Amino acid sequence: MGKKRDDLIGQTGSYTRTFTIIDAHDGEGFGGKPAPVQIRISNNMGETFWTELDDDISLD
């Protein structure tokens, strides 16, 4: 293994994954108030999970 890069520890960033929405439901907040749409996604890393459809997710 190469030299440890302490200068990178703690840095933040973002990366792109390809995903497919495999299920979706209107969100329902406390007291029946609207909430973000909940989507279940399967990504190109073989992971499947639920998340909110928000501004961090870009659809083609």
mmCIF file as gemmi writes it, N, C-alpha and C atoms, coordinates in Angstrom:
data_model
loop_
_atom_site.group_PDB
_atom_site.id
_atom_site.type_symbol
_atom_site.label_atom_id
_atom_site.label_alt_id
_atom_site.label_comp_id
_atom_site.label_asym_id
_atom_site.label_entity_id
_atom_site.label_seq_id
_atom_site.pdbx_PDB_ins_code
_atom_site.Cartn_x
_atom_site.Cartn_y
_atom_site.Cartn_z
_atom_site.occupancy
_atom_site.B_iso_or_equiv
_atom_site.pdbx_formal_charge
_atom_site.auth_seq_id
_atom_site.auth_asym_id
_atom_site.pdbx_PDB_model_num
ATOM 1 N N . MET Axp A 1 ? 0.854 -1.174 0 1 0 ? 1 A 1
ATOM 2 C CA . MET Axp A 1 ? 0 0 0 1 0 ? 1 A 1
ATOM 3 C C . MET Axp A 1 ? 0.894 1.23 0 1 0 ? 1 A 1
ATOM 4 N N . GLY Axp A 2 ? 0.481 2.277 -0.688 1 0 ? 2 A 1
ATOM 5 C CA . GLY Axp A 2 ? 1.271 3.5 -0.8 1 0 ? 2 A 1
ATOM 6 C C . GLY Axp A 2 ? 1.245 4.34 0.471 1 0 ? 2 A 1
ATOM 7 N N . LYS Axp A 3 ? 1.848 5.484 0.386 1 0 ? 3 A 1
ATOM 8 C CA . LYS Axp A 3 ? 1.947 6.428 1.498 1 0 ? 3 A 1
ATOM 9 C C . LYS Axp A 3 ? 0.56 6.928 1.899 1 0 ? 3 A 1
ATOM 10 N N . LYS Axp A 4 ? 0.324 7.018 3.214 1 0 ? 4 A 1
ATOM 11 C CA . LYS Axp A 4 ? -0.947 7.535 3.721 1 0 ? 4 A 1
ATOM 12 C C . LYS Axp A 4 ? -1.06 9.015 3.389 1 0 ? 4 A 1
ATOM 13 N N . ARG Axp A 5 ? -2.259 9.444 2.933 1 0 ? 5 A 1
ATOM 14 C CA . ARG Axp A 5 ? -2.505 10.823 2.531 1 0 ? 5 A 1
ATOM 15 C C . ARG Axp A 5 ? -3.321 11.546 3.59 1 0 ? 5 A 1
ATOM 16 N N . ASP Axp A 6 ? -2.665 11.97 4.67 1 0 ? 6 A 1
ATOM 17 C CA . ASP Axp A 6 ? -3.342 12.691 5.75 1 0 ? 6 A 1
ATOM 18 C C . ASP Axp A 6 ? -3.98 13.991 5.273 1 0 ? 6 A 1
ATOM 19 N N . ASP Axp A 7 ? -3.459 14.579 4.197 1 0 ? 7 A 1
ATOM 20 C CA . ASP Axp A 7 ? -4.02 15.827 3.682 1 0 ? 7 A 1
ATOM 21 C C . ASP Axp A 7 ? -5.43 15.644 3.129 1 0 ? 7 A 1
ATOM 22 N N . LEU Axp A 8 ? -5.823 14.41 2.832 1 0 ? 8 A 1
ATOM 23 C CA . LEU Axp A 8 ? -7.162 14.15 2.297 1 0 ? 8 A 1
ATOM 24 C C . LEU Axp A 8 ? -8.169 13.765 3.373 1 0 ? 8 A 1
ATOM 25 N N . ILE Axp A 9 ? -7.706 13.374 4.539 1 0 ? 9 A 1
ATOM 26 C CA . ILE Axp A 9 ? -8.6 12.935 5.612 1 0 ? 9 A 1
ATOM 27 C C . ILE Axp A 9 ? -9.47 14.108 6.053 1 0 ? 9 A 1
ATOM 28 N N . GLY Axp A 10 ? -10.784 13.882 6.086 1 0 ? 10 A 1
ATOM 29 C CA . GLY Axp A 10 ? -11.732 14.909 6.506 1 0 ? 10 A 1
ATOM 30 C C . GLY Axp A 10 ? -12.275 15.759 5.371 1 0 ? 10 A 1
ATOM 31 N N . GLN Axp A 11 ? -11.716 15.633 4.172 1 0 ? 11 A 1
ATOM 32 C CA . GLN Axp A 11 ? -12.237 16.384 3.034 1 0 ? 11 A 1
ATOM 33 C C . GLN Axp A 11 ? -13.615 15.838 2.653 1 0 ? 11 A 1
ATOM 34 N N . THR Axp A 12 ? -14.452 16.676 2.111 1 0 ? 12 A 1
ATOM 35 C CA . THR Axp A 12 ? -15.776 16.247 1.664 1 0 ? 12 A 1
ATOM 36 C C . THR Axp A 12 ? -15.893 16.465 0.165 1 0 ? 12 A 1
ATOM 37 N N . GLY Axp A 13 ? -16.844 15.79 -0.424 1 0 ? 13 A 1
ATOM 38 C CA . GLY Axp A 13 ? -17.062 15.927 -1.854 1 0 ? 13 A 1
ATOM 39 C C . GLY Axp A 13 ? -18.317 15.179 -2.262 1 0 ? 13 A 1
ATOM 40 N N . SER Axp A 14 ? -18.489 14.977 -3.538 1 0 ? 14 A 1
ATOM 41 C CA . SER Axp A 14 ? -19.647 14.231 -4.03 1 0 ? 14 A 1
ATOM 42 C C . SER Axp A 14 ? -19.203 13.386 -5.222 1 0 ? 14 A 1
ATOM 43 N N . TYR Axp A 15 ? -19.977 12.375 -5.497 1 0 ? 15 A 1
ATOM 44 C CA . TYR Axp A 15 ? -19.716 11.532 -6.644 1 0 ? 15 A 1
ATOM 45 C C . TYR Axp A 15 ? -21.041 11.108 -7.241 1 0 ? 15 A 1
ATOM 46 N N . THR Axp A 16 ? -20.998 10.669 -8.463 1 0 ? 16 A 1
ATOM 47 C CA . THR Axp A 16 ? -22.215 10.337 -9.205 1 0 ? 16 A 1
ATOM 48 C C . THR Axp A 16 ? -22.364 8.827 -9.311 1 0 ? 16 A 1
ATOM 49 N N . ARG Axp A 17 ? -23.562 8.365 -9.088 1 0 ? 17 A 1
ATOM 50 C CA . ARG Axp A 17 ? -23.906 6.963 -9.302 1 0 ? 17 A 1
ATOM 51 C C . ARG Axp A 17 ? -25.107 6.909 -10.226 1 0 ? 17 A 1
ATOM 52 N N . THR Axp A 18 ? -25.161 5.872 -10.998 1 0 ? 18 A 1
ATOM 53 C CA . THR Axp A 18 ? -26.312 5.642 -11.853 1 0 ? 18 A 1
ATOM 54 C C . THR Axp A 18 ? -27.311 4.8 -11.064 1 0 ? 18 A 1
ATOM 55 N N . PHE Axp A 19 ? -28.59 5.164 -11.139 1 0 ? 19 A 1
ATOM 56 C CA . PHE Axp A 19 ? -29.598 4.416 -10.396 1 0 ? 19 A 1
ATOM 57 C C . PHE Axp A 19 ? -30.884 4.331 -11.183 1 0 ? 19 A 1
ATOM 58 N N . THR Axp A 20 ? -31.726 3.402 -10.766 1 0 ? 20 A 1
ATOM 59 C CA . THR Axp A 20 ? -33.06 3.215 -11.327 1 0 ? 20 A 1
ATOM 60 C C . THR Axp A 20 ? -34.058 3.277 -10.192 1 0 ? 20 A 1
ATOM 61 N N . ILE Axp A 21 ? -35.117 4.066 -10.37 1 0 ? 21 A 1
ATOM 62 C CA . ILE Axp A 21 ? -36.185 4.101 -9.373 1 0 ? 21 A 1
ATOM 63 C C . ILE Axp A 21 ? -37.024 2.849 -9.567 1 0 ? 21 A 1
ATOM 64 N N . ILE Axp A 22 ? -37.161 2.06 -8.49 1 0 ? 22 A 1
ATOM 65 C CA . ILE Axp A 22 ? -37.898 0.807 -8.598 1 0 ? 22 A 1
ATOM 66 C C . ILE Axp A 22 ? -39.213 0.84 -7.821 1 0 ? 22 A 1
ATOM 67 N N . ASP Axp A 23 ? -39.454 1.902 -7.041 1 0 ? 23 A 1
ATOM 68 C CA . ASP Axp A 23 ? -40.715 2.08 -6.324 1 0 ? 23 A 1
ATOM 69 C C . ASP Axp A 23 ? -40.778 3.536 -5.89 1 0 ? 23 A 1
ATOM 70 N N . ALA Axp A 24 ? -41.972 4.082 -5.746 1 0 ? 24 A 1
ATOM 71 C CA . ALA Axp A 24 ? -42.118 5.475 -5.325 1 0 ? 24 A 1
ATOM 72 C C . ALA Axp A 24 ? -43.482 5.674 -4.679 1 0 ? 24 A 1
ATOM 73 N N . HIS Axp A 25 ? -43.512 6.522 -3.641 1 0 ? 25 A 1
ATOM 74 C CA . HIS Axp A 25 ? -44.746 6.833 -2.92 1 0 ? 25 A 1
ATOM 75 C C . HIS Axp A 25 ? -44.769 8.302 -2.546 1 0 ? 25 A 1
ATOM 76 N N . ASP Axp A 26 ? -45.981 8.912 -2.588 1 0 ? 26 A 1
ATOM 77 C CA . ASP Axp A 26 ? -46.109 10.262 -2.062 1 0 ? 26 A 1
ATOM 78 C C . ASP Axp A 26 ? -45.741 10.244 -0.594 1 0 ? 26 A 1
ATOM 79 N N . GLY Axp A 27 ? -45.032 11.274 -0.163 1 0 ? 27 A 1
ATOM 80 C CA . GLY Axp A 27 ? -44.677 11.362 1.245 1 0 ? 27 A 1
ATOM 81 C C . GLY Axp A 27 ? -45.855 11.825 2.069 1 0 ? 27 A 1
ATOM 82 N N . GLU Axp A 28 ? -45.885 11.428 3.325 1 0 ? 28 A 1
ATOM 83 C CA . GLU Axp A 28 ? -46.927 11.887 4.247 1 0 ? 28 A 1
ATOM 84 C C . GLU Axp A 28 ? -46.254 12.238 5.559 1 0 ? 28 A 1
ATOM 85 N N . GLY Axp A 29 ? -46.323 13.499 5.884 1 0 ? 29 A 1
ATOM 86 C CA . GLY Axp A 29 ? -45.687 13.971 7.099 1 0 ? 29 A 1
ATOM 87 C C . GLY Axp A 29 ? -46.588 13.829 8.308 1 0 ? 29 A 1
ATOM 88 N N . PHE Axp A 30 ? -46.109 14.318 9.416 1 0 ? 30 A 1
ATOM 89 C CA . PHE Axp A 30 ? -46.846 14.28 10.672 1 0 ? 30 A 1
ATOM 90 C C . PHE Axp A 30 ? -48.159 15.04 10.529 1 0 ? 30 A 1
ATOM 91 N N . GLY Axp A 31 ? -49.239 14.458 10.977 1 0 ? 31 A 1
ATOM 92 C CA . GLY Axp A 31 ? -50.55 15.099 10.89 1 0 ? 31 A 1
ATOM 93 C C . GLY Axp A 31 ? -51.106 15.16 9.489 1 0 ? 31 A 1
ATOM 94 N N . GLY Axp A 32 ? -50.622 14.31 8.587 1 0 ? 32 A 1
ATOM 95 C CA . GLY Axp A 32 ? -51.134 14.274 7.221 1 0 ? 32 A 1
ATOM 96 C C . GLY Axp A 32 ? -50.612 15.381 6.333 1 0 ? 32 A 1
ATOM 97 N N . LYS Axp A 33 ? -49.655 16.17 6.824 1 0 ? 33 A 1
ATOM 98 C CA . LYS Axp A 33 ? -49.095 17.254 6.01 1 0 ? 33 A 1
ATOM 99 C C . LYS Axp A 33 ? -48.206 16.661 4.914 1 0 ? 33 A 1
ATOM 100 N N . PRO Axp A 34 ? -48.123 17.366 3.776 1 0 ? 34 A 1
ATOM 101 C CA . PRO Axp A 34 ? -47.284 16.86 2.681 1 0 ? 34 A 1
ATOM 102 C C . PRO Axp A 34 ? -45.826 16.713 3.109 1 0 ? 34 A 1
ATOM 103 N N . ALA Axp A 35 ? -45.17 15.73 2.542 1 0 ? 35 A 1
ATOM 104 C CA . ALA Axp A 35 ? -43.755 15.475 2.795 1 0 ? 35 A 1
ATOM 105 C C . ALA Axp A 35 ? -43.121 15.074 1.465 1 0 ? 35 A 1
ATOM 106 N N . PRO Axp A 36 ? -41.803 15.058 1.401 1 0 ? 36 A 1
ATOM 107 C CA . PRO Axp A 36 ? -41.143 14.69 0.142 1 0 ? 36 A 1
ATOM 108 C C . PRO Axp A 36 ? -41.542 13.29 -0.337 1 0 ? 36 A 1
ATOM 109 N N . VAL Axp A 37 ? -41.513 13.114 -1.65 1 0 ? 37 A 1
ATOM 110 C CA . VAL Axp A 37 ? -41.77 11.81 -2.257 1 0 ? 37 A 1
ATOM 111 C C . VAL Axp A 37 ? -40.664 10.849 -1.818 1 0 ? 37 A 1
ATOM 112 N N . GLN Axp A 38 ? -41.056 9.654 -1.444 1 0 ? 38 A 1
ATOM 113 C CA . GLN Axp A 38 ? -40.104 8.603 -1.054 1 0 ? 38 A 1
ATOM 114 C C . GLN Axp A 38 ? -39.868 7.703 -2.261 1 0 ? 38 A 1
ATOM 115 N N . ILE Axp A 39 ? -38.603 7.482 -2.591 1 0 ? 39 A 1
ATOM 116 C CA . ILE Axp A 39 ? -38.282 6.616 -3.727 1 0 ? 39 A 1
ATOM 117 C C . ILE Axp A 39 ? -37.359 5.49 -3.275 1 0 ? 39 A 1
ATOM 118 N N . ARG Axp A 40 ? -37.548 4.338 -3.889 1 0 ? 40 A 1
ATOM 119 C CA . ARG Axp A 40 ? -36.654 3.209 -3.65 1 0 ? 40 A 1
ATOM 120 C C . ARG Axp A 40 ? -35.803 3.088 -4.893 1 0 ? 40 A 1
ATOM 121 N N . ILE Axp A 41 ? -34.496 3.077 -4.702 1 0 ? 41 A 1
ATOM 122 C CA . ILE Axp A 41 ? -33.601 3.036 -5.843 1 0 ? 41 A 1
ATOM 123 C C . ILE Axp A 41 ? -32.683 1.824 -5.786 1 0 ? 41 A 1
ATOM 124 N N . SER Axp A 42 ? -32.275 1.407 -6.952 1 0 ? 42 A 1
ATOM 125 C CA . SER Axp A 42 ? -31.258 0.37 -7.11 1 0 ? 42 A 1
ATOM 126 C C . SER Axp A 42 ? -30.127 1.045 -7.87 1 0 ? 42 A 1
ATOM 127 N N . ASN Axp A 43 ? -28.909 1.046 -7.315 1 0 ? 43 A 1
ATOM 128 C CA . ASN Axp A 43 ? -27.833 1.769 -7.977 1 0 ? 43 A 1
ATOM 129 C C . ASN Axp A 43 ? -26.846 0.823 -8.651 1 0 ? 43 A 1
ATOM 130 N N . ASN Axp A 44 ? -25.891 1.416 -9.342 1 0 ? 44 A 1
ATOM 131 C CA . ASN Axp A 44 ? -24.922 0.636 -10.099 1 0 ? 44 A 1
ATOM 132 C C . ASN Axp A 44 ? -23.887 -0.057 -9.219 1 0 ? 44 A 1
ATOM 133 N N . MET Axp A 45 ? -23.998 0.095 -7.904 1 0 ? 45 A 1
ATOM 134 C CA . MET Axp A 45 ? -23.112 -0.592 -6.964 1 0 ? 45 A 1
ATOM 135 C C . MET Axp A 45 ? -23.805 -1.818 -6.367 1 0 ? 45 A 1
ATOM 136 N N . GLY Axp A 46 ? -25.034 -2.118 -6.839 1 0 ? 46 A 1
ATOM 137 C CA . GLY Axp A 46 ? -25.762 -3.275 -6.351 1 0 ? 46 A 1
ATOM 138 C C . GLY Axp A 46 ? -26.543 -3.018 -5.069 1 0 ? 46 A 1
ATOM 139 N N . GLU Axp A 47 ? -26.631 -1.753 -4.649 1 0 ? 47 A 1
ATOM 140 C CA . GLU Axp A 47 ? -27.356 -1.405 -3.426 1 0 ? 47 A 1
ATOM 141 C C . GLU Axp A 47 ? -28.797 -1.022 -3.765 1 0 ? 47 A 1
ATOM 142 N N . THR Axp A 48 ? -29.722 -1.347 -2.874 1 0 ? 48 A 1
ATOM 143 C CA . THR Axp A 48 ? -31.122 -0.962 -3.007 1 0 ? 48 A 1
ATOM 144 C C . THR Axp A 48 ? -31.553 -0.342 -1.693 1 0 ? 48 A 1
ATOM 145 N N . PHE Axp A 49 ? -32.14 0.872 -1.758 1 0 ? 49 A 1
ATOM 146 C CA . PHE Axp A 49 ? -32.556 1.546 -0.534 1 0 ? 49 A 1
ATOM 147 C C . PHE Axp A 49 ? -33.593 2.626 -0.822 1 0 ? 49 A 1
ATOM 148 N N . TRP Axp A 50 ? -34.273 3.065 0.238 1 0 ? 50 A 1
ATOM 149 C CA . TRP Axp A 50 ? -35.251 4.146 0.178 1 0 ? 50 A 1
ATOM 150 C C . TRP Axp A 50 ? -34.568 5.47 0.481 1 0 ? 50 A 1
ATOM 151 N N . THR Axp A 51 ? -34.999 6.528 -0.202 1 0 ? 51 A 1
ATOM 152 C CA . THR Axp A 51 ? -34.515 7.874 0.072 1 0 ? 51 A 1
ATOM 153 C C . THR Axp A 51 ? -35.582 8.867 -0.35 1 0 ? 51 A 1
ATOM 154 N N . GLU Axp A 52 ? -35.366 10.135 -0.052 1 0 ? 52 A 1
ATOM 155 C CA . GLU Axp A 52 ? -36.305 11.174 -0.46 1 0 ? 52 A 1
ATOM 156 C C . GLU Axp A 52 ? -35.898 11.725 -1.814 1 0 ? 52 A 1
ATOM 157 N N . LEU Axp A 53 ? -36.883 12.025 -2.642 1 0 ? 53 A 1
ATOM 158 C CA . LEU Axp A 53 ? -36.625 12.696 -3.905 1 0 ? 53 A 1
ATOM 159 C C . LEU Axp A 53 ? -36.486 14.179 -3.583 1 0 ? 53 A 1
ATOM 160 N N . ASP Axp A 54 ? -35.274 14.684 -3.62 1 0 ? 54 A 1
ATOM 161 C CA . ASP Axp A 54 ? -35.028 16.072 -3.258 1 0 ? 54 A 1
ATOM 162 C C . ASP Axp A 54 ? -34.092 16.719 -4.273 1 0 ? 54 A 1
ATOM 163 N N . ASP Axp A 55 ? -33.642 17.928 -3.972 1 0 ? 55 A 1
ATOM 164 C CA . ASP Axp A 55 ? -32.811 18.685 -4.915 1 0 ? 55 A 1
ATOM 165 C C . ASP Axp A 55 ? -31.437 18.058 -5.132 1 0 ? 55 A 1
ATOM 166 N N . ASP Axp A 56 ? -31.033 17.121 -4.266 1 0 ? 56 A 1
ATOM 167 C CA . ASP Axp A 56 ? -29.735 16.467 -4.422 1 0 ? 56 A 1
ATOM 168 C C . ASP Axp A 56 ? -29.774 15.365 -5.47 1 0 ? 56 A 1
ATOM 169 N N . ILE Axp A 57 ? -30.97 14.984 -5.913 1 0 ? 57 A 1
ATOM 170 C CA . ILE Axp A 57 ? -31.124 13.909 -6.895 1 0 ? 57 A 1
ATOM 171 C C . ILE Axp A 57 ? -31.536 14.503 -8.223 1 0 ? 57 A 1
ATOM 172 N N . SER Axp A 58 ? -30.776 14.206 -9.244 1 0 ? 58 A 1
ATOM 173 C CA . SER Axp A 58 ? -31.059 14.721 -10.576 1 0 ? 58 A 1
ATOM 174 C C . SER Axp A 58 ? -31.537 13.57 -11.462 1 0 ? 58 A 1
ATOM 175 N N . LEU Axp A 59 ? -32.714 13.752 -12.049 1 0 ? 59 A 1
ATOM 176 C CA . LEU Axp A 59 ? -33.252 12.727 -12.957 1 0 ? 59 A 1
ATOM 177 C C . LEU Axp A 59 ? -32.988 13.146 -14.403 1 0 ? 59 A 1
ATOM 178 N N . ASP Axp A 60 ? -32.746 12.169 -15.274 1 0 ? 60 A 1
ATOM 179 C CA . ASP Axp A 60 ? -32.5 12.451 -16.692 1 0 ? 60 A 1
ATOM 180 C C . ASP Axp A 60 ? -33.765 12.935 -17.371 1 0 ? 60 A 1
